Amino acid sequence: MSGGLFFQSISFVAKEIVGDILYFPIWWYSVGLKKRIDGFVDTAKQANQEFALSIWLKNLFVPMYGQNDWQGRIVSFFMRLVQIIGRGILAGLWLIVGLVVIVVWVVAPVFVAWQMIVNMII
């Protein structure tokens, strides 16, 4: 009786391991990739919140501190323009890092498999 249970357990574990190994690429490029892309979209939204680019762009031509004369408008415009450029660069770098994560996610299994094959041949 215990021998049958032992072989059933071994069979179950072997099927689970083989099934997980065979299912891994499917999960990696479907559910896992979707999670990474959703994370990137969340990162883009967070970058907009952190750097407030939409607010800075909306108020680009609004004078700061109620300075409605032409000097105040010019200073306000250029100060906001510098802020938008700096914040845009930082937000762009933030998004580039997110894109790099997605590219690495897609390329990593192929690279690892290729390295395994190359190193087995040598």
DSSP file (Angstrom, degrees, kcal/mol; ACC not computed):
  #  RESIDUE AA STRUCTURE BP1 BP2  ACC     N-H-->O    O-->H-N    N-H-->O    O-->H-N    TCO  KAPPA ALPHA  PHI   PSI    X-CA   Y-CA   Z-CA
    1    1 A M     >        0   0    0      0, 0.0     4,-1.8     0, 0.0     5,-0.2   0.000 360.0 360.0 360.0 -45.4    0.0    0.0    0.0
    2    2 A S  H  >  +     0   0    0      1,-0.2     4,-2.3     2,-0.2     5,-0.1   0.820 360.0  59.0 -70.1 -27.8    2.7    2.4    0.9
    3    3 A G  H  > S+     0   0    0      2,-0.2     4,-2.3     1,-0.2    -1,-0.2   0.898 105.8  48.4 -65.3 -39.5    4.7    1.6   -2.2
    4    4 A G  H  > S+     0   0    0      2,-0.2     4,-2.1     1,-0.2    -2,-0.2   0.898 112.3  48.3 -66.0 -40.4    1.7    2.7   -4.4
    5    5 A L  H  X S+     0   0    0     -4,-1.8     4,-2.3     2,-0.2    -2,-0.2   0.885 110.2  52.6 -66.2 -38.3    1.4    5.9   -2.4
    6    6 A F  H  X S+     0   0    0     -4,-2.3     4,-2.5     2,-0.2    -2,-0.2   0.940 111.9  44.5 -62.9 -47.3    5.1    6.5   -2.8
    7    7 A F  H  X S+     0   0    0     -4,-2.3     4,-2.5     1,-0.2    -1,-0.2   0.837 112.1  53.1 -69.7 -31.5    5.0    6.1   -6.6
    8    8 A Q  H  X S+     0   0    0     -4,-2.1     4,-2.7     2,-0.2    -1,-0.2   0.908 110.5  47.8 -65.9 -40.8    1.9    8.2   -6.8
    9    9 A S  H  X S+     0   0    0     -4,-2.3     4,-2.7     2,-0.2    -2,-0.2   0.929 113.2  46.9 -65.4 -45.2    3.7   10.9   -4.9
   10   10 A I  H  X S+     0   0    0     -4,-2.5     4,-2.6     1,-0.2    -2,-0.2   0.918 113.4  49.5 -62.4 -43.0    6.8   10.7   -7.1
   11   11 A S  H  X S+     0   0    0     -4,-2.5     4,-2.5     2,-0.2    -2,-0.2   0.921 111.7  48.5 -62.0 -44.6    4.6   10.7  -10.2
   12   12 A F  H  X S+     0   0    0     -4,-2.7     4,-2.3     2,-0.2    -2,-0.2   0.930 113.5  46.3 -61.9 -46.3    2.7   13.8   -9.0
   13   13 A V  H  X S+     0   0    0     -4,-2.7     4,-2.6     1,-0.2    -2,-0.2   0.910 112.6  50.2 -64.2 -42.2    5.9   15.7   -8.1
   14   14 A A  H  X S+     0   0    0     -4,-2.6     4,-2.7    -5,-0.2     5,-0.3   0.916 111.3  48.3 -63.4 -42.8    7.5   14.8  -11.4
   15   15 A K  H  X S+     0   0    0     -4,-2.5     4,-2.9     1,-0.2    -1,-0.2   0.900 112.0  49.9 -64.1 -40.1    4.4   15.9  -13.4
   16   16 A E  H  X S+     0   0    0     -4,-2.3     4,-2.7     2,-0.2    -2,-0.2   0.922 112.9  45.9 -64.5 -43.9    4.3   19.2  -11.4
   17   17 A I  H  X S+     0   0    0     -4,-2.6     4,-2.4     2,-0.2    -2,-0.2   0.946 116.8  43.6 -65.7 -47.7    8.0   19.9  -12.1
   18   18 A V  H  X S+     0   0    0     -4,-2.7     4,-2.6     1,-0.2     5,-0.2   0.917 114.8  50.7 -64.0 -42.4    7.8   19.0  -15.7
   19   19 A G  H  X S+     0   0    0     -4,-2.9     4,-2.3    -5,-0.3    -2,-0.2   0.912 111.0  48.2 -61.6 -42.4    4.5   21.0  -16.1
   20   20 A D  H  X S+     0   0    0     -4,-2.7     4,-1.6     2,-0.2    -1,-0.2   0.899 111.8  49.7 -64.7 -40.0    6.0   24.0  -14.4
   21   21 A I  H  < S+     0   0    0     -4,-2.4    -2,-0.2     1,-0.2    -1,-0.2   0.912 115.0  43.4 -65.6 -41.4    9.1   23.8  -16.6
   22   22 A L  H  < S+     0   0    0     -4,-2.6     4,-0.5     1,-0.2    -2,-0.2   0.830 116.1  48.0 -73.4 -30.8    7.0   23.6  -19.8
   23   23 A Y  H  X S+     0   0    0     -4,-2.3     4,-2.7    -5,-0.2     5,-0.3   0.710  91.0  84.2 -80.9 -20.3    4.6   26.3  -18.6
   24   24 A F  H  X S+     0   0    0     -4,-1.6     4,-3.0     1,-0.2     5,-0.2   0.900  89.9  45.8 -53.5 -50.9    7.3   28.7  -17.6
   25   25 A P  H  > S+     0   0    0      0, 0.0     4,-2.1     0, 0.0    -1,-0.2   0.887 113.0  51.7 -63.3 -34.9    7.9   30.3  -21.1
   26   26 A I  H  > S+     0   0    0     -4,-0.5     4,-0.6     1,-0.2     5,-0.3   0.945 114.5  42.2 -64.7 -46.0    4.2   30.6  -21.7
   27   27 A W  H ><>S+     0   0    0     -4,-2.7     5,-2.9     1,-0.2     3,-0.9   0.921 112.0  55.5 -64.0 -43.6    3.7   32.4  -18.3
   28   28 A W  I 3<>S+     0   0    0     -4,-3.0     5,-0.6     1,-0.3    -1,-0.2   0.889 114.9  37.2 -58.8 -42.9    6.9   34.5  -18.8
   29   29 A Y  I 3<5S+     0   0    0     -4,-2.1    -1,-0.3    -5,-0.2    -2,-0.2   0.420 129.3  29.4 -94.7   1.9    5.8   35.9  -22.2
   30   30 A S  I <X5S+     0   0    0     -3,-0.9     4,-2.2    -4,-0.6    -3,-0.2   0.581 130.8  16.5-118.4 -80.8    2.0   36.3  -21.3
   31   31 A V  I  >5S+     0   0    0     -5,-0.3     4,-2.1     2,-0.2    -3,-0.2   0.923 129.8  47.7 -65.4 -45.6    1.1   36.9  -17.7
   32   32 A G  I  ><S+     0   0    0     -5,-2.9     4,-2.0     1,-0.2    -1,-0.2   0.914 113.2  47.4 -63.7 -43.4    4.5   38.0  -16.6
   33   33 A L  H  ><S+     0   0    0     -5,-0.6     4,-2.5    -6,-0.5    -1,-0.2   0.890 110.1  53.2 -66.0 -38.9    5.0   40.4  -19.5
   34   34 A K  H  X S+     0   0    0     -4,-2.2     4,-2.7     1,-0.2    -1,-0.2   0.901 107.9  51.2 -62.1 -40.1    1.6   41.8  -18.9
   35   35 A K  H  X S+     0   0    0     -4,-2.1     4,-2.2     2,-0.2    -1,-0.2   0.904 110.3  49.1 -63.0 -40.7    2.5   42.5  -15.3
   36   36 A R  H  X S+     0   0    0     -4,-2.0     4,-2.0     2,-0.2    -2,-0.2   0.913 112.3  47.8 -64.9 -41.9    5.7   44.2  -16.4
   37   37 A I  H  X S+     0   0    0     -4,-2.5     4,-2.3     2,-0.2    -2,-0.2   0.909 111.3  50.2 -66.7 -41.4    3.8   46.4  -18.9
   38   38 A D  H  X S+     0   0    0     -4,-2.7     4,-2.3     1,-0.2    -1,-0.2   0.892 109.9  51.7 -61.6 -39.0    1.2   47.3  -16.3
   39   39 A G  H  X S+     0   0    0     -4,-2.2     4,-2.2     2,-0.2    -2,-0.2   0.877 108.1  51.7 -63.5 -37.6    4.0   48.2  -13.9
   40   40 A F  H  X S+     0   0    0     -4,-2.0     4,-2.4     2,-0.2    -2,-0.2   0.907 108.5  50.3 -66.0 -41.3    5.5   50.4  -16.6
   41   41 A V  H  X S+     0   0    0     -4,-2.3     4,-2.2     1,-0.2    -2,-0.2   0.916 111.1  49.2 -62.7 -42.0    2.1   52.2  -17.1
   42   42 A D  H  X S+     0   0    0     -4,-2.3     4,-2.5     1,-0.2    -1,-0.2   0.882 109.6  52.7 -62.5 -37.7    1.9   52.7  -13.4
   43   43 A T  H  X S+     0   0    0     -4,-2.2     4,-2.5     2,-0.2    -2,-0.2   0.893 107.8  50.8 -64.9 -39.9    5.5   54.1  -13.5
   44   44 A A  H  X S+     0   0    0     -4,-2.4     4,-1.9     2,-0.2    -2,-0.2   0.910 111.9  47.1 -64.7 -41.4    4.5   56.6  -16.2
   45   45 A K  H  X S+     0   0    0     -4,-2.2     4,-1.9     1,-0.2    -2,-0.2   0.908 112.7  49.6 -65.1 -40.5    1.6   57.8  -14.1
   46   46 A Q  H  X S+     0   0    0     -4,-2.5     4,-3.3     2,-0.2     5,-0.2   0.881 107.4  54.3 -66.4 -37.6    3.8   58.0  -11.1
   47   47 A A  H  X S+     0   0    0     -4,-2.5     4,-2.6     1,-0.2     5,-0.3   0.909 108.0  50.1 -62.3 -40.8    6.4   60.0  -13.0
   48   48 A N  H  X S+     0   0    0     -4,-1.9     4,-1.4     1,-0.2     5,-0.4   0.893 114.3  44.7 -64.3 -38.4    3.7   62.5  -14.0
   49   49 A Q  H  < S+     0   0    0     -4,-1.9    -2,-0.2     2,-0.2    -1,-0.2   0.923 115.2  47.0 -70.4 -43.8    2.6   62.8  -10.4
   50   50 A E  H  < S+     0   0    0     -4,-3.3    -2,-0.2     1,-0.2    -3,-0.2   0.907 124.6  30.2 -65.8 -42.2    6.1   63.1   -9.0
   51   51 A F  H  < S-     0   0    0     -4,-2.6    -1,-0.2    -5,-0.2    -2,-0.2   0.567  91.6-145.4 -97.5  -9.7    7.3   65.7  -11.6
   52   52 A A     X  +     0   0    0     -4,-1.4     4,-2.2    -5,-0.3     5,-0.2   0.840  36.9 160.2  51.6  41.6    3.9   67.4  -12.1
   53   53 A L  H  >  +     0   0    0     -5,-0.4     4,-2.7    -6,-0.2     5,-0.2   0.884  68.5  54.7 -62.5 -38.8    4.7   68.0  -15.8
   54   54 A S  H  > S+     0   0    0     -6,-0.3     4,-2.2     1,-0.2    -1,-0.2   0.885 109.8  47.3 -64.5 -36.6    1.1   68.5  -16.8
   55   55 A I  H  > S+     0   0    0      2,-0.2     4,-1.8     1,-0.2    -1,-0.2   0.916 112.0  49.2 -69.7 -42.8    0.6   71.2  -14.1
   56   56 A W  H  < S+     0   0    0     -4,-2.2    -2,-0.2     1,-0.2    -1,-0.2   0.907 113.4  47.2 -63.3 -40.8    3.8   73.0  -15.1
   57   57 A L  H >< S+     0   0    0     -4,-2.7     3,-1.3     1,-0.2     4,-0.3   0.900 109.7  53.1 -67.1 -39.7    2.7   72.9  -18.8
   58   58 A K  H 3< S+     0   0    0     -4,-2.2     3,-0.3     1,-0.3    -1,-0.2   0.861 115.5  40.2 -63.3 -35.0   -0.8   74.1  -18.0
   59   59 A N  T >< S+     0   0    0     -4,-1.8     3,-1.1     1,-0.2    -1,-0.3   0.146  79.4 114.7-100.5  18.5    0.6   77.1  -16.1
   60   60 A L  T <  S+     0   0    0     -3,-1.3    20,-0.2     1,-0.3    -1,-0.2   0.883  85.4  35.1 -58.2 -41.0    3.5   77.9  -18.5
   61   61 A F  T 3  S+     0   0    0     -3,-0.3    -1,-0.3    -4,-0.3    16,-0.1   0.324  93.4 104.9 -99.3   7.8    2.0   81.3  -19.5
   62   62 A V  S <  S-     0   0    0     -3,-1.1     2,-0.1    14,-0.1    -3,-0.0  -0.774  76.6-118.8 -88.7 128.2    0.5   82.2  -16.1
   63   63 A P    >   -     0   0    0      0, 0.0     3,-0.7     0, 0.0     2,-0.2  -0.388  27.3-120.5 -68.4 143.0    2.6   84.8  -14.3
   64   64 A M  G >  S+     0   0    0      8,-0.5     3,-2.0     1,-0.2    12,-0.1  -0.544  86.4   5.8 -82.6 148.3    4.1   83.8  -10.9
   65   65 A Y  G 3  S-     0   0    0      1,-0.3    -1,-0.2    -2,-0.2     3,-0.1   0.708 124.3 -70.0  57.1  25.4    3.3   85.6   -7.7
   66   66 A G  G <  S+     0   0    0     -3,-0.7     2,-1.3     1,-0.2    -1,-0.3   0.694  85.1 153.8  70.0  17.7    0.7   87.8   -9.4
   67   67 A Q    <   +     0   0    0     -3,-2.0    -1,-0.2     1,-0.2    -3,-0.1  -0.667  10.6 169.3 -80.8  93.8    3.4   89.7  -11.3
   68   68 A N        +     0   0    0     -2,-1.3    -1,-0.2    -3,-0.1    -3,-0.0   0.470  41.0 102.0 -90.1  -2.0    1.2   90.8  -14.3
   69   69 A D  S  > S-     0   0    0      1,-0.1     4,-2.0    -3,-0.1     5,-0.2  -0.312  89.1-103.8 -75.7 169.1    3.7   93.3  -15.7
   70   70 A W  H  > S+     0   0    0      1,-0.2     4,-2.1     2,-0.2     5,-0.2   0.830 119.6  53.9 -66.9 -32.4    5.8   92.2  -18.8
   71   71 A Q  H  > S+     0   0    0      2,-0.2     4,-2.6     1,-0.2     5,-0.2   0.921 109.5  48.0 -66.8 -43.0    9.0   91.6  -16.8
   72   72 A G  H  > S+     0   0    0      1,-0.2     4,-2.4     2,-0.2    -8,-0.5   0.881 111.6  50.4 -64.3 -38.2    7.1   89.3  -14.4
   73   73 A R  H  X S+     0   0    0     -4,-2.0     4,-2.5     2,-0.2    -1,-0.2   0.907 111.7  47.4 -66.3 -41.6    5.6   87.4  -17.3
   74   74 A I  H  X S+     0   0    0     -4,-2.1     4,-2.4     2,-0.2     5,-0.2   0.947 114.5  45.4 -66.1 -47.5    8.9   86.9  -19.0
   75   75 A V  H  X S+     0   0    0     -4,-2.6     4,-2.5     1,-0.2     5,-0.2   0.922 114.5  49.4 -61.6 -43.9   10.7   85.8  -15.9
   76   76 A S  H  X S+     0   0    0     -4,-2.4     4,-2.4    -5,-0.2     5,-0.2   0.911 110.6  50.6 -61.4 -43.4    7.8   83.4  -15.0
   77   77 A F  H  X S+     0   0    0     -4,-2.5     4,-2.3     1,-0.2    -2,-0.2   0.947 114.2  42.3 -61.2 -49.0    7.8   82.0  -18.5
   78   78 A F  H  X S+     0   0    0     -4,-2.4     4,-2.3     2,-0.2    -1,-0.2   0.862 113.3  51.9 -71.1 -34.7   11.5   81.2  -18.6
   79   79 A M  H  X S+     0   0    0     -4,-2.5     4,-2.1    -5,-0.2    -1,-0.2   0.929 113.5  44.6 -64.9 -43.4   11.6   79.9  -15.0
   80   80 A R  H  X S+     0   0    0     -4,-2.4     4,-2.8    -5,-0.2    -2,-0.2   0.883 110.9  54.7 -68.0 -36.3    8.8   77.5  -15.8
   81   81 A L  H  X S+     0   0    0     -4,-2.3     4,-2.4    -5,-0.2    -2,-0.2   0.918 108.8  47.7 -62.5 -42.8   10.4   76.6  -19.1
   82   82 A V  H  X S+     0   0    0     -4,-2.3     4,-2.6     2,-0.2     5,-0.2   0.912 112.6  49.8 -63.0 -42.4   13.6   75.6  -17.3
   83   83 A Q  H  X S+     0   0    0     -4,-2.1     4,-2.9     1,-0.2     5,-0.3   0.916 110.9  49.3 -61.9 -43.3   11.6   73.6  -14.7
   84   84 A I  H  X S+     0   0    0     -4,-2.8     4,-2.5     2,-0.2    -2,-0.2   0.915 112.1  47.9 -64.3 -42.8    9.7   71.8  -17.5
   85   85 A I  H  X S+     0   0    0     -4,-2.4     4,-2.3     2,-0.2    -2,-0.2   0.947 115.5  44.4 -63.8 -48.1   12.9   70.9  -19.4
   86   86 A G  H  X S+     0   0    0     -4,-2.6     4,-2.1     1,-0.2    -2,-0.2   0.935 117.3  44.0 -62.6 -46.8   14.6   69.6  -16.2
   87   87 A R  H  X S+     0   0    0     -4,-2.9     4,-2.7    -5,-0.2    -1,-0.2   0.860 112.0  54.5 -67.6 -34.2   11.6   67.7  -15.0
   88   88 A G  H  X S+     0   0    0     -4,-2.5     4,-2.5    -5,-0.3    -1,-0.2   0.894 107.7  49.7 -65.2 -39.5   11.0   66.4  -18.5
   89   89 A I  H  X S+     0   0    0     -4,-2.3     4,-2.4     2,-0.2    -2,-0.2   0.935 113.0  46.3 -64.0 -45.6   14.6   65.0  -18.7
   90   90 A L  H  X S+     0   0    0     -4,-2.1     4,-2.3     2,-0.2    -2,-0.2   0.919 113.7  47.9 -63.9 -42.9   14.2   63.3  -15.3
   91   91 A A  H  X S+     0   0    0     -4,-2.7     4,-2.3     1,-0.2    -1,-0.2   0.894 111.1  52.3 -64.3 -38.7   10.8   61.9  -16.2
   92   92 A G  H  X S+     0   0    0     -4,-2.5     4,-2.3     2,-0.2    -2,-0.2   0.908 109.5  48.1 -63.3 -42.1   12.2   60.7  -19.5
   93   93 A L  H  X S+     0   0    0     -4,-2.4     4,-2.1     2,-0.2    -2,-0.2   0.900 110.2  53.0 -63.3 -40.0   15.1   58.9  -17.8
   94   94 A W  H  X S+     0   0    0     -4,-2.3     4,-1.6     1,-0.2    -2,-0.2   0.912 111.7  45.3 -60.2 -43.8   12.6   57.4  -15.4
   95   95 A L  H  X S+     0   0    0     -4,-2.3     4,-2.3     2,-0.2    -1,-0.2   0.847 108.5  56.5 -71.6 -33.4   10.6   56.0  -18.3
   96   96 A I  H  X S+     0   0    0     -4,-2.3     4,-2.5     2,-0.2    -1,-0.2   0.909 105.6  51.5 -63.3 -41.0   13.7   54.8  -20.1
   97   97 A V  H  X S+     0   0    0     -4,-2.1     4,-2.0     1,-0.2    -1,-0.2   0.912 109.2  51.0 -61.1 -41.8   14.6   52.7  -17.1
   98   98 A G  H  X S+     0   0    0     -4,-1.6     4,-1.6     1,-0.2    -2,-0.2   0.895 110.6  48.3 -62.0 -40.4   11.1   51.2  -17.1
   99   99 A L  H  X S+     0   0    0     -4,-2.3     4,-2.5     2,-0.2    -2,-0.2   0.880 108.1  54.8 -67.5 -37.6   11.5   50.4  -20.8
  100  100 A V  H  X S+     0   0    0     -4,-2.5     4,-2.8     1,-0.2     5,-0.2   0.899 105.2  53.8 -61.7 -39.8   14.9   48.8  -20.2
  101  101 A V  H  X S+     0   0    0     -4,-2.0     4,-2.2     1,-0.2    -1,-0.2   0.914 109.8  47.4 -60.8 -42.4   13.2   46.6  -17.6
  102  102 A I  H  X S+     0   0    0     -4,-1.6     4,-2.0     2,-0.2    -2,-0.2   0.919 112.4  48.9 -66.1 -42.6   10.7   45.4  -20.1
  103  103 A V  H  X S+     0   0    0     -4,-2.5     4,-2.5     1,-0.2     5,-0.2   0.919 112.0  48.3 -64.1 -42.9   13.3   44.7  -22.8
  104  104 A V  H  X S+     0   0    0     -4,-2.8     4,-2.7     1,-0.2    -1,-0.2   0.898 108.7  55.5 -63.2 -39.2   15.5   42.8  -20.3
  105  105 A W  H  < S+     0   0    0     -4,-2.2    -1,-0.2    -5,-0.2    -2,-0.2   0.898 113.1  41.2 -58.9 -41.2   12.3   40.8  -19.3
  106  106 A V  H  < S+     0   0    0     -4,-2.0     4,-0.5     1,-0.2    -2,-0.2   0.890 122.3  38.6 -74.7 -39.5   11.8   39.8  -22.9
  107  107 A V  H  X S+     0   0    0     -4,-2.5     4,-2.6    -5,-0.2     5,-0.2   0.775  96.2  79.7 -85.6 -28.4   15.4   39.1  -23.8
  108  108 A A  H  X S+     0   0    0     -4,-2.7     4,-2.7    -5,-0.2     5,-0.2   0.878  93.1  45.6 -55.2 -50.5   16.7   37.4  -20.6
  109  109 A P  H  > S+     0   0    0      0, 0.0     4,-2.5     0, 0.0    -1,-0.2   0.903 115.0  48.4 -63.1 -38.0   15.3   33.9  -21.1
  110  110 A V  H  > S+     0   0    0     -4,-0.5     4,-2.5     2,-0.2    -2,-0.2   0.923 113.3  47.7 -65.7 -42.9   16.5   33.8  -24.7
  111  111 A F  H  X S+     0   0    0     -4,-2.6     4,-2.6     2,-0.2    -1,-0.2   0.918 112.5  48.6 -63.5 -43.9   19.9   35.0  -23.7
  112  112 A V  H  X S+     0   0    0     -4,-2.7     4,-2.3    -5,-0.2    -2,-0.2   0.924 112.7  47.8 -63.7 -44.4   20.2   32.5  -20.8
  113  113 A A  H  X S+     0   0    0     -4,-2.5     4,-2.2    -5,-0.2    -1,-0.2   0.913 112.2  50.0 -62.7 -42.0   19.1   29.6  -23.1
  114  114 A W  H  X S+     0   0    0     -4,-2.5     4,-2.7     1,-0.2    -2,-0.2   0.919 110.6  49.3 -63.3 -43.6   21.6   30.7  -25.8
  115  115 A Q  H  X S+     0   0    0     -4,-2.6     4,-2.5     1,-0.2    -1,-0.2   0.878 109.5  52.5 -63.6 -37.7   24.4   30.9  -23.2
  116  116 A M  H  X S+     0   0    0     -4,-2.3     4,-1.4     2,-0.2    -1,-0.2   0.917 112.0  45.4 -63.5 -42.3   23.5   27.4  -21.9
  117  117 A I  H  X S+     0   0    0     -4,-2.2     4,-1.6     2,-0.2    -2,-0.2   0.930 113.9  48.6 -66.7 -45.5   23.7   26.0  -25.4
  118  118 A V  H  X S+     0   0    0     -4,-2.7     4,-1.7     1,-0.2    -2,-0.2   0.909 112.9  47.7 -61.9 -42.7   26.9   27.7  -26.2
  119  119 A N  H  < S+     0   0    0     -4,-2.5    -1,-0.2     1,-0.2    -2,-0.2   0.741 108.5  54.5 -74.8 -21.9   28.6   26.6  -23.0
  120  120 A M  H  < S+     0   0    0     -4,-1.4    -1,-0.2    -5,-0.2    -2,-0.2   0.824 108.0  50.2 -76.1 -31.3   27.4   23.0  -23.5
  121  121 A I  H  <        0   0    0     -4,-1.6    -2,-0.2     1,-0.2    -1,-0.2   0.883 360.0 360.0 -72.4 -39.1   29.0   22.9  -26.9
  122  122 A I     <        0   0    0     -4,-1.7    -1,-0.2    -5,-0.2    -2,-0.2   0.475 360.0 360.0 -77.2 360.0   32.4   24.3  -25.7
